[in-house]
Amino acid sequence: LAVGTDLLELPAGKLDVPGEDPAAAARRECIEEVGLDPGRLRLLHGCFTSPGFTDEYSYIYLAEELRRTSADPQGAEEHAAAVVSLSINEIGEALRTDAVHDATTLVGLQALIRVVAE
């Protein structure tokens, strides 16, 4: 891990092939990382991850209508990861107490809270 500490992160990954649909990649990552297959994905937000350094763009989806399936971790980090479930109140507390340090996860959780509040 480049930052030297565990992080609370949403399922995420790279687009594996040129032209890969971001929603298809999100579905694949949910299955690989947490063993959940979304029946529906809703785009919440998109953002550049580090615009001063790279043109990488993250698509952040809300996964709904989840079905359990076997997780399929692909790398060492995925094998070592633990799945954590948080309620909306716990997410709010994690944001208030500065417990989330991954930028894409911060954006995604803020977007989720916005959608839930609507």
N, CA and C atoms as an extended XYZ file, in Angstrom:
354
Properties=species:S:1:pos:R:3:atomname:S:1:resname:S:1:resid:I:1 pbc="F F F"
N         0.854       -1.189        0.000 N   LEU     1
C         0.000        0.000        0.000 CA  LEU     1
C         0.887        1.234        0.000 C   LEU     1
N         0.710        2.082       -0.964 N   ALA     2
C         1.577        3.248       -1.152 CA  ALA     2
C         1.535        4.209        0.035 C   ALA     2
N         0.398        4.331        0.709 N   VAL     3
C         0.289        5.308        1.797 CA  VAL     3
C         0.694        4.732        3.145 C   VAL     3
N         0.944        3.446        3.225 N   GLY     4
C         1.456        2.832        4.446 CA  GLY     4
C         0.443        2.604        5.547 C   GLY     4
N        -0.838        2.692        5.247 N   THR     5
C        -1.862        2.450        6.259 CA  THR     5
C        -3.125        1.924        5.577 C   THR     5
N        -3.962        1.251        6.341 N   ASP     6
C        -5.232        0.778        5.797 CA  ASP     6
C        -6.150        1.963        5.539 C   ASP     6
N        -6.958        1.834        4.499 N   LEU     7
C        -7.909        2.880        4.140 CA  LEU     7
C        -9.306        2.290        4.018 C   LEU     7
N       -10.288        3.086        4.327 N   LEU     8
C       -11.677        2.740        4.058 CA  LEU     8
C       -11.960        3.218        2.643 C   LEU     8
N       -12.263        2.264        1.728 N   GLU     9
C       -12.450        2.605        0.321 CA  GLU     9
C       -13.695        1.942       -0.243 C   GLU     9
N       -14.345        2.628       -1.158 N   LEU    10
C       -15.406        2.027       -1.938 CA  LEU    10
C       -14.780        1.048       -2.932 C   LEU    10
N       -15.520        0.032       -3.386 N   PRO    11
C       -14.980       -0.827       -4.447 CA  PRO    11
C       -14.591        0.044       -5.642 C   PRO    11
N       -13.402       -0.202       -6.174 N   ALA    12
C       -12.901        0.637       -7.268 CA  ALA    12
C       -11.897       -0.136       -8.094 C   ALA    12
N       -11.668        0.349       -9.290 N   GLY    13
C       -10.667       -0.268      -10.141 CA  GLY    13
C       -10.507        0.507      -11.427 C   GLY    13
N        -9.571        0.067      -12.191 N   LYS    14
C        -9.276        0.701      -13.475 CA  LYS    14
C       -10.157        0.116      -14.569 C   LYS    14
N       -10.359        0.905      -15.614 N   LEU    15
C       -10.983        0.372      -16.819 CA  LEU    15
C        -9.932       -0.531      -17.454 C   LEU    15
N       -10.239       -1.825      -17.591 N   ASP    16
C        -9.236       -2.814      -17.998 CA  ASP    16
C        -8.866       -2.786      -19.473 C   ASP    16
N        -9.792       -2.406      -20.316 N   VAL    17
C        -9.522       -2.400      -21.756 CA  VAL    17
C        -9.966       -1.059      -22.345 C   VAL    17
N        -9.289       -0.587      -23.373 N   PRO    18
C        -9.709        0.675      -23.994 CA  PRO    18
C       -11.173        0.605      -24.423 C   PRO    18
N       -11.916        1.645      -24.090 N   GLY    19
C       -13.320        1.711      -24.470 CA  GLY    19
C       -14.257        0.968      -23.536 C   GLY    19
N       -13.722        0.374      -22.447 N   GLU    20
C       -14.586       -0.355      -21.505 CA  GLU    20
C       -15.619        0.597      -20.912 C   GLU    20
N       -16.852        0.149      -20.842 N   ASP    21
C       -17.929        0.928      -20.256 CA  ASP    21
C       -17.687        1.078      -18.753 C   ASP    21
N       -17.682        2.307      -18.215 N   PRO    22
C       -17.443        2.490      -16.781 CA  PRO    22
C       -18.441        1.727      -15.899 C   PRO    22
N       -19.692        1.627      -16.302 N   ALA    23
C       -20.675        0.880      -15.505 CA  ALA    23
C       -20.333       -0.608      -15.482 C   ALA    23
N       -19.879       -1.155      -16.609 N   ALA    24
C       -19.478       -2.569      -16.644 CA  ALA    24
C       -18.286       -2.794      -15.725 C   ALA    24
N       -17.346       -1.856      -15.708 N   ALA    25
C       -16.194       -1.966      -14.815 CA  ALA    25
C       -16.642       -1.882      -13.355 C   ALA    25
N       -17.583       -1.009      -13.054 N   ALA    26
C       -18.090       -0.890      -11.684 CA  ALA    26
C       -18.749       -2.194      -11.242 C   ALA    26
N       -19.535       -2.786      -12.114 N   ARG    27
C       -20.183       -4.059      -11.804 CA  ARG    27
C       -19.116       -5.136      -11.529 C   ARG    27
N       -18.116       -5.222      -12.395 N   ARG    28
C       -17.035       -6.197      -12.237 CA  ARG    28
C       -16.310       -6.002      -10.910 C   ARG    28
N       -16.009       -4.772      -10.563 N   GLU    29
C       -15.296       -4.497       -9.311 CA  GLU    29
C       -16.130       -4.852       -8.090 C   GLU    29
N       -17.430       -4.601       -8.133 N   CYS    30
C       -18.305       -4.988       -7.010 CA  CYS    30
C       -18.262       -6.497       -6.790 C   CYS    30
N       -18.326       -7.242       -7.874 N   ILE    31
C       -18.284       -8.702       -7.776 CA  ILE    31
C       -16.925       -9.146       -7.260 C   ILE    31
N       -15.852       -8.648       -7.865 N   GLU    32
C       -14.502       -9.058       -7.471 CA  GLU    32
C       -14.201       -8.717       -6.024 C   GLU    32
N       -14.497       -7.498       -5.616 N   GLU    33
C       -14.035       -7.008       -4.328 CA  GLU    33
C       -14.938       -7.335       -3.155 C   GLU    33
N       -16.255       -7.332       -3.353 N   VAL    34
C       -17.143       -7.537       -2.205 CA  VAL    34
C       -18.156       -8.655       -2.396 C   VAL    34
N       -18.149       -9.323       -3.546 N   GLY    35
C       -19.064      -10.437       -3.757 CA  GLY    35
C       -20.517      -10.020       -3.869 C   GLY    35
N       -20.757       -8.833       -4.429 N   LEU    36
C       -22.120       -8.353       -4.646 CA  LEU    36
C       -22.273       -7.965       -6.108 C   LEU    36
N       -23.350       -8.459       -6.732 N   ASP    37
C       -23.628       -8.178       -8.139 CA  ASP    37
C       -24.787       -7.191       -8.201 C   ASP    37
N       -24.522       -5.954       -8.622 N   PRO    38
C       -25.589       -4.956       -8.682 CA  PRO    38
C       -26.573       -5.232       -9.813 C   PRO    38
N       -27.855       -5.203       -9.487 N   GLY    39
C       -28.875       -5.312      -10.516 CA  GLY    39
C       -29.038       -3.997      -11.256 C   GLY    39
N       -28.657       -2.904      -10.591 N   ARG    40
C       -28.778       -1.573      -11.199 CA  ARG    40
C       -27.650       -0.694      -10.675 C   ARG    40
N       -27.091        0.109      -11.557 N   LEU    41
C       -26.066        1.078      -11.189 CA  LEU    41
C       -26.547        2.461      -11.580 C   LEU    41
N       -26.387        3.412      -10.668 N   ARG    42
C       -26.781        4.799      -10.936 CA  ARG    42
C       -25.555        5.689      -10.764 C   ARG    42
N       -25.194        6.423      -11.797 N   LEU    43
C       -24.047        7.318      -11.723 CA  LEU    43
C       -24.352        8.437      -10.731 C   LEU    43
N       -23.501        8.561       -9.705 N   LEU    44
C       -23.675        9.617       -8.704 CA  LEU    44
C       -22.830       10.843       -9.014 C   LEU    44
N       -21.607       10.582       -9.453 N   HIS    45
C       -20.683       11.704       -9.639 CA  HIS    45
C       -19.468       11.210      -10.416 C   HIS    45
N       -18.724       12.117      -10.934 N   GLY    46
C       -17.457       11.819      -11.580 CA  GLY    46
C       -16.447       12.867      -11.181 C   GLY    46
N       -15.175       12.482      -11.136 N   CYS    47
C       -14.158       13.445      -10.731 CA  CYS    47
C       -12.776       13.028      -11.224 C   CYS    47
N       -11.919       14.014      -11.426 N   PHE    48
C       -10.515       13.742      -11.687 CA  PHE    48
C        -9.877       13.400      -10.341 C   PHE    48
N        -9.059       12.355      -10.314 N   THR    49
C        -8.495       11.901       -9.037 CA  THR    49
C        -7.326       12.759       -8.573 C   THR    49
N        -6.528       13.251       -9.490 N   SER    50
C        -5.376       14.080       -9.140 CA  SER    50
C        -4.981       14.899      -10.364 C   SER    50
N        -5.756       15.956      -10.680 N   PRO    51
C        -5.600       16.663      -11.953 CA  PRO    51
C        -4.236       17.316      -12.167 C   PRO    51
N        -3.485       17.574      -11.124 N   GLY    52
C        -2.151       18.146      -11.302 CA  GLY    52
C        -1.126       17.111      -11.717 C   GLY    52
N        -1.521       15.833      -11.642 N   PHE    53
C        -0.573       14.741      -11.876 CA  PHE    53
C        -0.990       13.817      -13.007 C   PHE    53
N        -2.303       13.594      -13.147 N   THR    54
C        -2.795       12.618      -14.114 CA  THR    54
C        -4.151       13.053      -14.655 C   THR    54
N        -4.541       12.487      -15.791 N   ASP    55
C        -5.871       12.762      -16.335 CA  ASP    55
C        -6.880       11.679      -15.944 C   ASP    55
N        -6.528       10.847      -14.962 N   GLU    56
C        -7.428        9.778      -14.504 CA  GLU    56
C        -8.754       10.374      -14.016 C   GLU    56
N        -9.833        9.767      -14.466 N   TYR    57
C       -11.178       10.222      -14.123 CA  TYR    57
C       -11.921        9.063      -13.482 C   TYR    57
N       -12.552        9.291      -12.344 N   SER    58
C       -13.314        8.257      -11.650 CA  SER    58
C       -14.804        8.475      -11.827 C   SER    58
N       -15.503        7.393      -12.125 N   TYR    59
C       -16.960        7.376      -12.197 CA  TYR    59
C       -17.434        6.713      -10.914 C   TYR    59
N       -18.331        7.379      -10.199 N   ILE    60
C       -18.786        6.864       -8.910 CA  ILE    60
C       -20.257        6.503       -9.034 C   ILE    60
N       -20.541        5.229       -8.810 N   TYR    61
C       -21.884        4.693       -8.984 CA  TYR    61
C       -22.492        4.279       -7.658 C   TYR    61
N       -23.800        4.379       -7.583 N   LEU    62
C       -24.574        3.779       -6.505 CA  LEU    62
C       -25.037        2.423       -7.008 C   LEU    62
N       -24.627        1.368       -6.325 N   ALA    63
C       -25.022        0.001       -6.695 CA  ALA    63
C       -26.299       -0.343       -5.937 C   ALA    63
N       -27.324       -0.726       -6.671 N   GLU    64
C       -28.621       -1.049       -6.078 CA  GLU    64
C       -29.060       -2.445       -6.505 C   GLU    64
N       -30.088       -2.956       -5.833 N   GLU    65
C       -30.629       -4.285       -6.131 CA  GLU    65
C       -29.509       -5.326       -6.121 C   GLU    65
N       -28.770       -5.358       -5.028 N   LEU    66
C       -27.588       -6.215       -4.903 CA  LEU    66
C       -27.966       -7.675       -4.700 C   LEU    66
N       -27.211       -8.540       -5.367 N   ARG    67
C       -27.356       -9.987       -5.195 CA  ARG    67
C       -26.009      -10.539       -4.752 C   ARG    67
N       -26.026      -11.376       -3.733 N   ARG    68
C       -24.780      -12.006       -3.266 CA  ARG    68
C       -24.251      -12.953       -4.319 C   ARG    68
N       -22.943      -12.951       -4.462 N   THR    69
C       -22.250      -13.868       -5.346 CA  THR    69
C       -20.883      -14.120       -4.722 C   THR    69
N       -20.119      -14.983       -5.283 N   SER    70
C       -18.780      -15.241       -4.759 CA  SER    70
C       -17.857      -14.090       -5.131 C   SER    70
N       -17.116      -13.613       -4.130 N   ALA    71
C       -16.104      -12.600       -4.407 CA  ALA    71
C       -15.017      -13.240       -5.268 C   ALA    71
N       -14.344      -12.439       -6.049 N   ASP    72
C       -13.299      -12.930       -6.946 CA  ASP    72
C       -12.103      -11.981       -6.889 C   ASP    72
N       -11.435      -11.906       -5.696 N   PRO    73
C       -10.321      -10.967       -5.567 CA  PRO    73
C        -9.215      -11.274       -6.567 C   PRO    73
N        -8.681      -10.213       -7.189 N   GLN    74
C        -7.691      -10.383       -8.248 CA  GLN    74
C        -6.263      -10.103       -7.804 C   GLN    74
N        -6.063       -9.263       -6.834 N   GLY    75
C        -4.705       -8.889       -6.432 CA  GLY    75
C        -4.484       -9.071       -4.947 C   GLY    75
N        -3.246       -8.850       -4.521 N   ALA    76
C        -2.885       -9.010       -3.112 CA  ALA    76
C        -3.697       -8.086       -2.212 C   ALA    76
N        -3.923       -6.847       -2.672 N   GLU    77
C        -4.683       -5.903       -1.860 CA  GLU    77
C        -6.124       -6.372       -1.678 C   GLU    77
N        -6.717       -6.907       -2.746 N   GLU    78
C        -8.095       -7.403       -2.652 CA  GLU    78
C        -8.173       -8.627       -1.755 C   GLU    78
N        -7.156       -9.488       -1.803 N   HIS    79
C        -7.146      -10.669       -0.936 CA  HIS    79
C        -7.035      -10.282        0.535 C   HIS    79
N        -6.326       -9.204        0.821 N   ALA    80
C        -6.117       -8.773        2.206 CA  ALA    80
C        -7.234       -7.877        2.720 C   ALA    80
N        -8.111       -7.411        1.847 N   ALA    81
C        -9.151       -6.454        2.234 CA  ALA    81
C       -10.258       -7.115        3.044 C   ALA    81
N       -10.843       -6.338        3.920 N   ALA    82
C       -12.016       -6.764        4.679 CA  ALA    82
C       -13.204       -5.932        4.206 C   ALA    82
N       -14.344       -6.570        4.054 N   VAL    83
C       -15.554       -5.867        3.656 CA  VAL    83
C       -16.196       -5.269        4.904 C   VAL    83
N       -16.501       -3.993        4.837 N   VAL    84
C       -17.112       -3.265        5.952 CA  VAL    84
C       -18.422       -2.671        5.454 C   VAL    84
N       -19.487       -2.869        6.207 N   SER    85
C       -20.782       -2.275        5.879 CA  SER    85
C       -21.078       -1.173        6.882 C   SER    85
N       -21.509       -0.030        6.378 N   LEU    86
C       -21.846        1.103        7.236 CA  LEU    86
C       -23.252        1.592        6.930 C   LEU    86
N       -23.979        1.962        7.965 N   SER    87
C       -25.280        2.594        7.777 CA  SER    87
C       -25.048        4.042        7.336 C   SER    87
N       -26.091        4.688        6.873 N   ILE    88
C       -25.977        6.101        6.487 CA  ILE    88
C       -25.508        6.939        7.675 C   ILE    88
N       -26.016        6.658        8.868 N   ASN    89
C       -25.572        7.402       10.052 CA  ASN    89
C       -24.090        7.175       10.330 C   ASN    89
N       -23.623        5.926       10.165 N   GLU    90
C       -22.204        5.627       10.377 CA  GLU    90
C       -21.328        6.292        9.323 C   GLU    90
N       -21.831        6.383        8.093 N   ILE    91
C       -21.089        7.091        7.047 CA  ILE    91
C       -20.950        8.564        7.424 C   ILE    91
N       -22.035        9.176        7.854 N   GLY    92
C       -21.982       10.569        8.287 CA  GLY    92
C       -20.987       10.773        9.412 C   GLY    92
N       -20.966        9.855       10.364 N   GLU    93
C       -20.023        9.945       11.484 CA  GLU    93
C       -18.585        9.783       10.997 C   GLU    93
N       -18.351        8.850       10.078 N   ALA    94
C       -17.000        8.643        9.532 CA  ALA    94
C       -16.520        9.906        8.810 C   ALA    94
N       -17.414       10.576        8.115 N   LEU    95
C       -17.044       11.823        7.438 CA  LEU    95
C       -16.793       12.949        8.444 C   LEU    95
N       -17.630       13.025        9.479 N   ARG    96
C       -17.465       14.074       10.498 CA  ARG    96
C       -16.186       13.902       11.294 C   ARG    96
N       -15.753       12.652       11.510 N   THR    97
C       -14.586       12.396       12.354 CA  THR    97
C       -13.302       12.218       11.564 C   THR    97
N       -13.346       12.512       10.263 N   ASP    98
C       -12.154       12.439        9.415 CA  ASP    98
C       -11.580       11.024        9.344 C   ASP    98
N       -12.465       10.016        9.301 N   ALA    99
C       -12.028        8.625        9.237 CA  ALA    99
C       -11.821        8.138        7.805 C   ALA    99
N       -12.207        8.934        6.821 N   VAL   100
C       -12.081        8.551        5.413 CA  VAL   100
C       -11.021        9.436        4.772 C   VAL   100
N        -9.990        8.801        4.176 N   HIS   101
C        -8.876        9.557        3.613 CA  HIS   101
C        -8.680        9.336        2.116 C   HIS   101
N        -9.410        8.419        1.523 N   ASP   102
C        -9.334        8.180        0.089 CA  ASP   102
C       -10.244        9.186       -0.613 C   ASP   102
N        -9.687        9.953       -1.551 N   ALA   103
C       -10.434       11.054       -2.171 CA  ALA   103
C       -11.680       10.575       -2.911 C   ALA   103
N       -11.567        9.510       -3.694 N   THR   104
C       -12.722        9.036       -4.448 CA  THR   104
C       -13.815        8.536       -3.506 C   THR   104
N       -13.416        7.903       -2.417 N   THR   105
C       -14.392        7.446       -1.428 CA  THR   105
C       -15.070        8.637       -0.762 C   THR   105
N       -14.319        9.674       -0.446 N   LEU   106
C       -14.912       10.885        0.138 CA  LEU   106
C       -15.965       11.480       -0.792 C   LEU   106
N       -15.621       11.609       -2.060 N   VAL   107
C       -16.565       12.163       -3.034 CA  VAL   107
C       -17.796       11.264       -3.141 C   VAL   107
N       -17.579        9.955       -3.221 N   GLY   108
C       -18.689        9.016       -3.349 CA  GLY   108
C       -19.617        9.024       -2.150 C   GLY   108
N       -19.055        9.053       -0.954 N   LEU   109
C       -19.900        9.051        0.249 CA  LEU   109
C       -20.664       10.362        0.391 C   LEU   109
N       -20.020       11.478        0.060 N   GLN   110
C       -20.723       12.767        0.087 CA  GLN   110
C       -21.870       12.763       -0.918 C   GLN   110
N       -21.633       12.217       -2.110 N   ALA   111
C       -22.680       12.146       -3.129 CA  ALA   111
C       -23.817       11.242       -2.679 C   ALA   111
N       -23.488       10.138       -2.028 N   LEU   112
C       -24.516        9.228       -1.514 CA  LEU   112
C       -25.386        9.936       -0.475 C   LEU   112
N       -24.771       10.634        0.447 N   ILE   113
C       -25.539       11.346        1.474 CA  ILE   113
C       -26.443       12.390        0.832 C   ILE   113
N       -25.962       13.069       -0.197 N   ARG   114
C       -26.788       14.036       -0.919 CA  ARG   114
C       -28.011       13.370       -1.525 C   ARG   114
N       -27.819       12.200       -2.151 N   VAL   115
C       -28.927       11.483       -2.790 CA  VAL   115
C       -29.928       10.987       -1.742 C   VAL   115
N       -29.447       10.481       -0.635 N   VAL   116
C       -30.328        9.977        0.424 CA  VAL   116
C       -31.147       11.120        1.011 C   VAL   116
N       -30.558       12.312        1.106 N   ALA   117
C       -31.261       13.459        1.687 CA  ALA   117
C       -32.335       14.028        0.773 C   ALA   117
N       -32.308       13.691       -0.526 N   GLU   118
C       -33.282       14.246       -1.476 CA  GLU   118
C       -34.660       13.685       -1.259 C   GLU   118
